[in-house]
Amino acid sequence: MIVRQFISWVRTAPAGERAEATRSLARAWLISDLSEDDRAAAEGALLMLLDDASPLVRRAMAEVFCGSAQAPATIVRALSLDQPSVALPILEHSPLLIDADLVDLVATGNSETQCVIARRANLPATVCAAIAEVGSPAAALELIENPHAELAPFSWDRIVERHGHLAAIRESMLALDDLPPATRLTLIAKLSETLPQF
């Protein structure tokens, strides 16, 4: 009953009020002891709000659901594909995005999307490899500076191959104590190649 009234009200409410109401509904879905019927009705309302014209509404939902493994997976995936202002919290924090989702998002996303994914905690080697292979220089830099990223030796080498000519990338990599020795030598060779240009 309450959800029906919410749906009726949300059609005419201003965007700011809709965003706050959506935040409350998403929190209720996560932490309240709702009956099965109420939970299903709330999820239906949240699915409807994925089409809201205001990004404020969708962003409010993303902020509530981004850190929860209990969030509705369908909604989280839809939010991850939304415009960057909505998707970024989900991309950076959601435990519901599996490696394959993240690899696809790196391949199809812009530099901002790639950077946010590169900052994720416990970033697995497969996603690191995708960023090394197709990521922008900014995303590669985020990856290098992420202490929780599992970079395989071939990913380090691919970053050097693609972006080793950039001073910021070289400096960040050479400052690492655990950089593979072969990668360090390749970086130094890149540096020697760029010196004649000065």
C-alpha positions in Angstrom: 0.0 0.0 0.0 2.8 2.5 1.0 4.7 1.6 -2.2 1.6 2.3 -4.3 1.3 5.7 -2.7 5.0 6.3 -3.3 4.7 5.5 -7.0 1.7 7.8 -7.3 3.5 10.6 -5.5 6.8 10.2 -7.3 5.2 11.0 -10.7 4.7 14.7 -9.8 7.4 15.4 -7.1 10.4 17.6 -7.8 13.7 15.8 -8.6 15.4 16.6 -5.3 12.5 15.2 -3.3 12.3 12.1 -5.6 16.0 11.5 -5.0 15.6 11.7 -1.2 12.6 9.4 -1.3 14.4 7.0 -3.6 17.3 6.9 -1.1 14.9 6.1 1.7 13.2 3.4 -0.3 16.5 1.8 -1.3 17.7 1.8 2.4 14.4 0.3 3.5 14.9 -2.5 0.9 18.4 -3.2 2.3 17.9 -2.9 6.1 14.2 -3.0 6.9 12.4 -6.2 7.9 9.9 -6.0 5.0 7.4 -8.8 4.2 8.0 -10.6 0.9 5.2 -8.7 -0.8 6.5 -5.3 0.4 10.0 -6.2 -0.7 8.8 -7.2 -4.1 6.7 -4.0 -4.4 9.7 -1.9 -3.3 12.0 -3.6 -5.8 9.4 -3.0 -8.5 9.3 0.7 -7.6 13.1 0.9 -7.7 13.2 -0.8 -11.1 10.7 1.8 -12.3 12.9 4.6 -10.9 15.8 3.4 -13.2 13.9 5.3 -15.9 13.6 8.5 -13.9 14.5 11.5 -16.0 16.7 13.0 -13.3 20.2 11.5 -12.7 19.8 12.7 -9.1 17.3 9.9 -8.5 19.4 7.2 -10.0 22.5 8.5 -8.3 20.8 8.3 -4.9 20.0 4.6 -5.6 23.6 4.0 -6.7 25.0 5.5 -3.5 22.8 3.3 -1.3 23.4 0.1 -3.2 27.1 0.5 -4.2 28.7 -1.1 -1.1 26.2 -3.9 -0.5 26.4 -7.5 -1.6 22.7 -7.8 -0.7 21.5 -5.1 -3.2 19.3 -6.2 -6.0 21.7 -7.5 -8.7 19.5 -6.4 -11.7 19.3 -2.9 -10.4 23.1 -2.7 -9.7 23.9 -3.9 -13.2 21.5 -1.4 -14.7 23.1 1.4 -12.7 26.6 0.3 -13.7 25.6 1.0 -17.3 24.1 4.5 -16.6 25.8 7.8 -17.3 29.1 8.3 -15.4 27.6 10.6 -12.7 25.3 7.7 -11.7 27.5 4.7 -12.4 30.7 5.7 -10.7 29.9 4.6 -7.1 28.7 1.2 -8.4 31.8 0.8 -10.6 34.2 1.7 -7.8 32.6 -0.3 -5.0 29.9 -2.8 -5.8 30.8 -6.4 -4.9 28.1 -7.6 -7.2 30.0 -6.8 -10.4 31.9 -9.9 -11.4 35.2 -9.9 -13.3 33.5 -10.4 -16.7 31.3 -7.3 -16.0 34.3 -5.2 -15.2 36.3 -6.4 -18.2 33.4 -5.5 -20.5 33.0 -2.1 -18.8 36.7 -1.4 -19.3 36.5 -2.4 -22.9 33.5 -0.3 -23.7 33.8 2.6 -21.2 35.5 5.9 -21.4 38.6 7.0 -19.5 36.6 8.1 -16.5 34.9 4.7 -16.2 38.3 2.9 -16.6 39.9 5.1 -13.9 37.2 4.3 -11.4 37.5 0.6 -12.0 41.3 0.8 -11.7 40.8 2.2 -8.2 38.7 -0.7 -7.0 40.0 -2.6 -3.9 41.2 -6.2 -4.6 41.2 -5.7 -8.3 41.8 -9.2 -9.9 44.5 -9.9 -12.5 41.9 -10.3 -15.3 40.6 -6.8 -14.9 44.1 -5.4 -14.5 45.0 -7.1 -17.8 42.0 -5.5 -19.5 43.1 -2.0 -18.3 46.7 -2.6 -19.3 45.5 -3.7 -22.8 42.9 -1.0 -23.6 42.9 1.5 -20.8 43.7 5.1 -21.2 47.0 6.5 -19.8 45.0 8.0 -16.8 43.5 4.5 -16.1 47.0 2.9 -16.3 48.3 5.5 -13.8 45.4 4.7 -11.4 46.2 1.0 -11.8 49.9 1.5 -11.0 49.0 3.5 -7.9 46.4 1.0 -6.6 48.2 -1.1 -4.0 45.3 -3.7 -4.1 45.7 -4.4 -7.9 47.0 -7.9 -8.9 49.1 -7.0 -11.9 50.7 -10.0 -13.7 54.2 -9.4 -15.2 52.7 -9.3 -18.8 50.3 -6.5 -17.7 53.2 -4.4 -16.4 55.0 -5.0 -19.8 51.9 -4.0 -21.7 51.6 -0.8 -19.8 55.2 0.0 -20.6 54.7 -0.9 -24.2 51.6 1.3 -24.5 52.3 4.2 -22.2 56.0 4.0 -21.2 56.8 7.1 -23.2 54.8 9.2 -20.7 56.9 10.6 -17.9 54.1 10.3 -15.2 53.7 6.5 -16.0 57.5 6.0 -15.9 58.0 7.9 -12.7 55.1 6.0 -10.9 56.4 2.6 -12.0 60.1 3.3 -11.2 59.0 4.4 -7.7 57.6 0.9 -7.0 59.8 -1.5 -5.0 58.1 -4.6 -6.3 58.2 -3.8 -10.0 59.5 -6.9 -11.9 63.2 -6.4 -12.8 62.6 -7.1 -16.5 59.9 -4.4 -16.6 62.2 -2.0 -14.8 64.9 -2.5 -17.5 62.4 -2.0 -20.3 61.3 1.3 -18.6 64.8 2.5 -18.4 65.3 1.7 -22.1 62.1 3.7 -22.9 63.6 6.6 -20.9 66.8 6.4 -22.9 64.8 6.5 -26.1 63.0 9.7 -25.0 66.2 11.6 -23.8 67.5 12.5 -27.3 64.2 14.3 -27.9 65.2 16.8 -25.2 
